[in-house]
Amino acid sequence: MFNLKEAERKYLCNSDFTGFWVTSHSAPSEKVRVVCGANPRQGLNCNIISSKKGSVSGSSTMEPQDADYDVPQLIDDVEDLILARVPRSEYGKFSVVNKRFLSLLKSGELFKIRKVLGFKEPSVFVLTSKETSWWSFDREFKSARMLPILPSSDPCFLQGDKESLCAGTHLLVLGNEVFGPVVWRYDLASNQWSKAPSMINSRCMFASATCSNLGYVAGGIGIDTCRGIRILNSAEKYNPESGLWESLPDMHRKRKSCSGCFMDNKFFVIGGINNEGNLACGEAFDLEKKTWELIPNMLENVPVLEAQSPPLVAVANNELYYLEASTNKLLAYLKKDKSWKNLGGVPVRADSTRGWGVAFKSLGNELLVIGASMKKKRQSMTVYTCCPDPEATELQWKRLKCGPNGLSNFIKNCSVMIA
């Protein structure tokens, strides 16, 4: 009996095929043919035809086709369902031994099938100081892989600050080259880097977040050779299907050094600085209404250090959390009261560097923090996760063992991809 999930059943019913042969493990050995047909009302119907006795079982009246080969063959559609279940950490092995898998992977079809079936896994992309290559980790940090070297030889880009975000199966790395802003794109399917179109308004020190397959950015410092450097209130989104940027309505406030996240189906932009100083307000972009809502005093009573990093924020289970850099405490945002609750200390140092060099990200229902350990002797990066609860008084952090990775504990860039 085939134990098919509803998504898999629909996938097979929408496929154009008549059947496939499988081998029975009972003695004496025999070959059976499974004949399948899609019925709009009944779904997937299968008949079993024995090559030994010619017996038929099943509810369909479809006639099987004769097979003129002896080697059992699994139809492509069913094989696709099996291959879609392969963990991403095993893609390298499967690509070597299975040509069809490699073809599905390079064409991007594999990720389309996974999306239809609802199979998604997070990958954590990290660039640390003293490293020129990006690293990819699975959710548990048990599997690590170094990405191909980004092919830029421009010294301004290599040595300058960079920012990153994920959209679909694309990792975007934004920076500046000698002749202006540049966007490099890593495609998970092809495992290759290429240059991507620049933003409509090139920028740095902006807020960013990912929702579904789309990447959103807002604010930042505009980089324009004609108009000079200026603080922006513009926003746009990146569509990995087209590989292009699309304009969004402007925010109410111009801001740089701000942070972004998704909560309640809205793109939140929090904190930042403008010509008047630090901003305690936030803004939320409603994806359905396509309008911005100004949220006054969202960071009221939250300490802000001079020259500190953009706010370290992340969302887990649709709840907002803030890693406060001056005290190294984790704060939970209480939506009803519009206030912050202290949930205790975080086991990674953010206070010693004013928040710089620390990655604070969302892993669905968990929070992820990467950086320098509270134990001063450890020089390599340490990784912790927890399942947060705004009602808790203290959180239980779990350290993930990523082996003798040797990577620096200063995280320059970090992005999470769900695909």
C-alpha positions as CSV (number, residue, x, y, z in Angstrom):
1,M,0.0,0.0,0.0
2,F,1.2,3.5,-0.9
3,N,0.9,5.9,2.0
4,L,0.6,9.2,0.2
5,K,0.1,12.6,1.7
6,E,-2.6,14.8,0.2
7,A,-0.1,17.0,-1.5
8,E,1.6,14.0,-3.0
9,R,-1.7,12.5,-4.2
10,K,-2.6,15.8,-5.9
11,Y,0.8,15.9,-7.5
12,L,0.5,12.4,-9.0
13,C,-3.1,13.0,-10.0
14,N,-2.0,16.0,-12.0
15,S,0.7,14.1,-13.7
16,D,0.4,12.4,-17.1
17,F,1.2,8.7,-16.7
18,T,-0.4,5.3,-16.9
19,G,1.7,3.0,-14.7
20,F,5.0,1.5,-13.6
21,W,6.5,-1.9,-12.8
22,V,7.7,-3.0,-9.4
23,T,9.1,-6.3,-8.2
24,S,7.4,-8.4,-5.6
25,H,9.6,-9.6,-2.7
26,S,7.4,-12.7,-2.1
27,A,8.5,-16.1,-3.5
28,P,8.3,-17.1,-6.3
29,S,9.7,-13.9,-7.7
30,E,7.2,-12.0,-9.9
31,K,6.8,-8.7,-11.5
32,V,3.7,-6.6,-11.0
33,R,2.4,-3.5,-12.9
34,V,0.8,-0.7,-11.0
35,V,-1.7,1.1,-13.4
36,C,-2.7,4.5,-12.1
37,G,-5.3,7.0,-13.3
38,A,-6.6,10.3,-12.1
39,N,-10.3,10.7,-11.4
40,P,-11.5,14.2,-10.6
41,R,-13.9,12.8,-8.0
42,Q,-12.1,9.8,-6.7
43,G,-8.5,11.1,-6.9
44,L,-5.8,8.5,-7.6
45,N,-6.9,4.9,-8.6
46,C,-4.3,2.1,-8.8
47,N,-4.6,-1.4,-10.2
48,I,-2.2,-4.2,-9.5
49,I,-1.5,-6.6,-12.4
50,S,0.6,-9.7,-11.7
51,S,2.9,-10.8,-14.5
52,K,2.7,-14.3,-13.2
53,K,-1.0,-15.0,-12.9
54,G,-2.4,-12.0,-14.9
55,S,-4.7,-11.2,-11.9
56,V,-6.0,-7.7,-11.5
57,S,-6.9,-5.8,-8.3
58,G,-8.3,-2.3,-7.9
59,S,-11.4,-0.3,-8.7
60,S,-10.3,1.2,-12.1
61,T,-11.3,-0.4,-15.4
62,M,-8.2,1.0,-17.2
63,E,-6.3,-1.5,-19.3
64,P,-2.5,-1.8,-18.7
65,Q,0.0,-1.3,-21.4
66,D,2.3,-4.2,-22.2
67,A,5.9,-3.9,-21.1
68,D,8.7,-5.0,-23.4
69,Y,11.5,-4.7,-20.8
70,D,12.5,-6.9,-17.9
71,V,14.2,-4.4,-15.6
72,P,11.6,-2.7,-13.2
73,Q,11.4,1.0,-13.7
74,L,10.0,3.6,-11.4
75,I,8.1,6.3,-13.2
76,D,9.6,9.8,-13.2
77,D,6.8,11.4,-11.2
78,V,7.0,8.9,-8.3
79,E,10.8,9.2,-8.4
80,D,10.5,13.0,-8.1
81,L,8.4,12.6,-5.0
82,I,11.1,10.4,-3.5
83,L,14.0,12.7,-4.5
84,A,12.1,15.7,-3.1
85,R,12.4,14.1,0.4
86,V,16.2,14.1,0.3
87,P,17.6,16.4,3.0
88,R,19.5,19.3,1.5
89,S,22.6,18.3,3.4
90,E,22.8,15.1,1.2
91,Y,22.4,16.9,-2.2
92,G,26.2,16.6,-2.9
93,K,26.1,12.8,-2.6
94,F,22.9,12.3,-4.6
95,S,24.2,14.6,-7.4
96,V,27.1,12.3,-7.9
97,V,25.2,9.0,-8.1
98,N,21.9,10.1,-9.6
99,K,21.8,12.0,-13.0
100,R,18.1,12.7,-12.8
101,F,18.6,14.3,-9.3
102,L,21.4,16.5,-10.6
103,S,19.2,17.5,-13.6
104,L,16.3,18.4,-11.3
105,L,18.6,20.3,-9.0
106,K,20.3,22.4,-11.7
107,S,17.0,23.2,-13.4
108,G,15.4,24.4,-10.2
109,E,12.5,21.9,-10.7
110,L,13.4,20.0,-7.5
111,F,12.7,23.1,-5.3
112,K,9.4,23.7,-7.2
113,I,8.3,20.1,-6.3
114,R,9.4,20.6,-2.7
115,K,7.3,23.8,-2.6
116,V,4.2,22.1,-3.9
117,L,4.6,19.2,-1.4
118,G,5.4,21.6,1.5
119,F,8.9,20.3,2.1
120,K,11.1,23.2,3.4
121,E,14.4,23.3,5.3
122,P,16.3,26.2,6.7
123,S,19.9,26.9,5.7
124,V,22.0,29.3,7.6
125,F,24.5,31.2,5.5
126,V,27.4,32.8,7.4
127,L,30.4,35.0,6.5
128,T,32.9,35.6,9.4
129,S,35.8,37.9,9.7
130,K,39.1,36.6,8.3
131,E,37.1,34.5,5.8
132,T,36.6,35.2,2.1
133,S,34.2,32.3,1.5
134,W,30.6,31.9,2.8
135,W,29.6,28.8,4.7
136,S,26.2,27.1,4.7
137,F,24.9,25.2,7.7
138,D,21.8,23.0,8.2
139,R,19.3,23.8,11.0
140,E,21.2,21.7,13.6
141,F,24.6,22.9,12.5
142,K,25.6,19.2,12.0
143,S,26.3,19.7,8.3
144,A,28.6,22.5,7.0
145,R,29.5,23.3,3.5
146,M,31.8,26.0,2.0
147,L,30.1,27.9,-0.9
148,P,32.1,28.5,-4.1
149,I,34.3,31.6,-3.8
150,L,32.4,34.7,-4.8
151,P,34.1,35.7,-8.1
152,S,34.6,39.4,-7.4
153,S,38.2,40.6,-7.6
154,D,37.3,44.2,-6.7
155,P,39.2,45.3,-3.6
156,C,36.5,47.8,-2.6
157,F,33.9,45.0,-2.5
158,L,36.2,42.4,-0.9
159,Q,37.4,44.6,1.9
160,G,34.3,46.8,2.4
161,D,31.1,46.2,4.4
162,K,28.5,44.0,2.9
163,E,24.8,43.2,3.6
164,S,22.8,40.1,2.7
165,L,19.3,38.7,2.5
166,C,17.6,35.6,1.1
167,A,14.7,35.3,-1.3
168,G,13.5,32.0,-2.6
169,T,16.7,30.0,-3.4
170,H,18.8,33.2,-3.9
171,L,21.3,34.6,-1.4
172,L,21.9,38.2,-2.2
173,V,25.1,39.9,-1.1
174,L,25.2,43.7,-1.6
175,G,28.2,45.9,-1.5
176,N,30.2,48.5,-3.4
177,E,32.8,48.1,-6.1
178,V,35.1,50.8,-7.5
179,F,32.5,51.9,-10.1
180,G,29.5,51.8,-7.8
181,P,27.0,49.5,-5.9
182,V,26.8,45.9,-6.9
183,V,24.6,42.9,-6.0
184,W,26.0,39.4,-6.2
185,R,23.5,36.4,-6.2
186,Y,24.2,32.9,-5.1
187,D,21.7,30.4,-6.6
188,L,21.2,27.3,-4.4
189,A,20.0,25.2,-7.3
190,S,22.9,25.8,-9.6
191,N,25.5,26.3,-6.7
192,Q,26.9,29.3,-8.6
193,W,27.4,33.0,-8.1
194,S,26.4,35.6,-10.7
195,K,25.8,39.4,-10.7
196,A,22.2,40.4,-10.1
197,P,20.4,43.6,-11.1
198,S,21.0,46.5,-8.8
199,M,18.3,47.9,-6.6
200,I,16.1,50.7,-8.0
201,N,17.6,52.9,-5.3
202,S,21.0,51.5,-4.4
203,R,21.5,51.6,-0.6
204,C,23.4,50.4,2.4
205,M,22.6,50.1,6.1
206,F,19.0,49.3,5.3
207,A,16.3,47.1,6.9
208,S,15.5,43.8,5.2
209,A,13.3,40.7,5.8
210,T,12.0,37.7,3.8
211,C,8.4,36.7,3.4
212,S,7.5,33.6,1.4
213,N,9.8,33.8,-1.6
214,L,10.2,37.6,-1.7
215,G,12.9,39.8,-0.2
216,Y,12.0,43.2,1.2
217,V,14.2,46.2,1.9
218,A,13.5,49.7,3.2
219,G,15.4,52.8,4.3
220,G,19.2,53.0,4.5
221,I,21.7,55.4,3.0
222,G,21.2,56.1,-0.7
223,I,24.3,55.7,-2.9
224,D,23.9,57.8,-6.1
225,T,26.7,59.4,-8.0
226,C,24.4,62.1,-9.2
227,R,22.4,62.9,-6.1
228,G,25.1,62.1,-3.5
229,I,24.6,60.3,-0.2
230,R,21.2,60.7,1.5
231,I,19.0,58.9,4.0
232,L,16.1,57.1,2.3
233,N,12.5,56.4,3.1
234,S,12.0,54.3,0.0
235,A,11.3,50.6,-0.1
236,E,11.4,47.8,-2.7
237,K,11.1,44.0,-3.0
238,Y,13.1,41.4,-4.8
239,N,11.3,38.7,-6.8
240,P,13.6,35.6,-7.4
241,E,11.3,34.3,-10.1
242,S,12.0,37.3,-12.3
243,G,15.3,38.3,-10.7
244,L,14.1,41.9,-10.6
245,W,13.4,44.6,-8.0
246,E,10.0,46.3,-7.6
247,S,9.2,49.6,-6.0
248,L,7.0,49.8,-2.9
249,P,5.3,52.9,-1.3
250,D,7.6,55.2,0.7
251,M,7.8,55.0,4.5
252,H,6.7,57.9,6.7
253,R,10.2,58.5,8.1
254,K,13.6,58.5,6.5
255,R,15.9,56.2,8.4
256,K,19.3,54.4,8.2
257,S,20.8,51.7,10.5
258,C,17.4,50.2,10.9
259,S,16.3,46.6,11.1
260,G,13.5,44.6,9.5
261,C,11.3,41.6,10.3
262,F,8.0,40.0,9.4
263,M,5.1,39.7,11.9
264,D,1.3,39.5,11.5
265,N,1.8,39.4,7.7
266,K,3.5,42.8,7.8
267,F,7.0,44.0,7.0
268,F,8.2,45.9,10.1
269,V,11.0,48.4,10.0
270,I,12.3,49.2,13.5
271,G,14.6,51.9,14.9
272,G,17.3,53.6,13.0
273,I,18.7,57.1,12.7
274,N,17.9,60.2,10.7
275,N,19.1,63.8,10.6
276,E,17.3,64.4,13.9
277,G,18.9,61.6,15.8
278,N,17.9,58.1,17.0
279,L,14.4,57.0,16.1
280,A,12.2,55.1,18.7
281,C,9.3,54.7,16.2
282,G,8.7,51.8,13.9
283,E,6.7,51.3,10.8
284,A,4.7,48.3,9.4
285,F,3.9,47.7,5.7
286,D,0.7,45.8,5.2
287,L,1.1,43.4,2.2
288,E,-2.6,43.4,1.4
289,K,-3.4,47.1,1.8
290,K,0.1,48.1,0.5
291,T,0.3,51.0,3.1
292,W,2.7,51.9,5.9
293,E,1.5,52.4,9.5
294,L,3.7,54.5,11.8
295,I,4.1,52.9,15.3
296,P,5.2,55.6,17.8
297,N,7.6,54.9,20.6
298,M,8.1,51.2,19.7
299,L,11.6,51.3,21.2
300,E,10.8,53.7,24.0
301,N,12.9,53.1,27.1
302,V,15.2,50.7,25.2
303,P,18.8,51.9,25.7
304,V,20.7,53.0,22.5
305,L,24.5,53.2,22.6
306,E,26.5,55.5,20.5
307,A,27.8,53.8,17.3
308,Q,25.9,50.6,18.1
309,S,24.7,48.1,15.5
310,P,21.3,48.3,14.0
311,P,18.7,46.7,16.3
312,L,19.1,43.0,16.7
313,V,15.5,41.8,16.2
314,A,14.0,38.4,15.2
315,V,10.5,36.9,15.1
316,A,9.6,33.4,16.4
317,N,6.1,32.0,16.5
318,N,4.9,35.5,15.3
319,E,6.3,37.1,18.4
320,L,9.0,39.9,18.3
321,Y,12.3,39.6,20.2
322,Y,15.1,42.1,20.7
323,L,18.7,41.4,21.8
324,E,19.6,44.5,23.8
325,A,23.3,45.1,23.1
326,S,24.2,47.3,26.1
327,T,23.0,44.7,28.7
328,N,23.1,41.5,26.7
329,K,19.5,40.8,27.6
330,L,16.7,39.4,25.5
331,L,13.5,41.4,25.4
332,A,10.1,40.2,24.2
333,Y,7.6,42.7,22.7
334,L,4.2,42.5,24.3
335,K,1.7,43.5,21.6
336,K,-1.2,44.3,23.8
337,D,0.8,46.6,26.1
338,K,3.2,47.8,23.4
339,S,6.0,47.3,25.9
340,W,9.1,45.1,26.3
341,K,9.6,42.3,28.8
342,N,13.1,41.2,30.0
343,L,13.6,37.4,29.5
344,G,17.1,37.2,30.9
345,G,20.6,37.0,29.5
346,V,21.8,35.6,26.2
347,P,24.8,33.2,26.2
348,V,26.6,35.0,23.3
349,R,28.4,38.3,23.9
350,A,26.7,41.3,22.2
351,D,27.6,43.9,24.9
352,S,31.3,43.8,24.3
353,T,31.0,44.9,20.6
354,R,27.9,47.1,20.9
355,G,26.0,44.5,18.9
356,W,28.4,44.3,16.0
357,G,29.6,40.8,15.0
358,V,26.5,39.0,16.4
359,A,23.9,37.2,14.3
360,F,20.4,37.1,15.8
361,K,18.0,35.3,13.5
362,S,14.7,33.4,13.3
363,L,14.5,29.7,12.7
364,G,10.7,29.4,12.5
365,N,9.7,28.6,16.1
366,E,13.2,29.1,17.4
367,L,15.6,31.9,17.9
368,L,19.2,31.6,16.7
369,V,22.2,33.5,18.0
370,I,25.8,33.2,16.8
371,G,28.9,35.0,18.0
372,A,31.5,35.0,20.8
373,S,30.8,32.8,23.8
374,M,30.5,34.2,27.3
375,K,33.5,32.1,28.0
376,K,36.5,34.3,27.0
377,K,38.8,31.4,26.1
378,R,36.7,30.3,23.1
379,Q,37.9,32.2,20.0
380,S,35.7,30.3,17.4
381,M,32.0,31.1,16.9
382,T,29.4,29.5,19.2
383,V,25.8,28.8,18.2
384,Y,22.8,28.7,20.5
385,T,19.0,28.2,19.9
386,C,15.9,28.4,22.1
387,C,12.2,28.1,21.8
388,P,11.1,31.5,23.2
389,D,7.9,32.3,25.2
390,P,7.0,35.9,26.0
391,E,5.2,34.7,29.1
392,A,8.4,33.0,30.5
393,T,10.6,34.5,33.1
394,E,13.8,32.9,31.7
395,L,14.7,31.0,28.6
396,Q,16.5,27.7,28.2
397,W,19.3,28.1,25.6
398,K,20.6,25.0,23.7
399,R,24.1,25.0,22.5
400,L,24.6,23.4,19.1
401,K,27.9,21.6,18.5
402,C,29.2,22.5,15.1
403,G,32.6,20.8,15.7
404,P,36.0,22.3,15.3
405,N,34.8,24.8,12.7
406,G,37.7,27.2,13.3
407,L,35.5,30.1,12.1
408,S,35.9,33.5,13.8
409,N,33.4,34.4,16.4
410,F,32.9,37.8,14.7
411,I,30.0,37.4,12.3
412,K,30.1,39.8,9.4
413,N,27.0,38.6,7.6
414,C,24.3,36.0,8.3
415,S,21.1,35.1,6.4
416,V,18.6,32.3,6.7
417,M,17.1,30.6,3.7
418,I,13.9,28.5,3.8
419,A,13.6,26.3,0.7
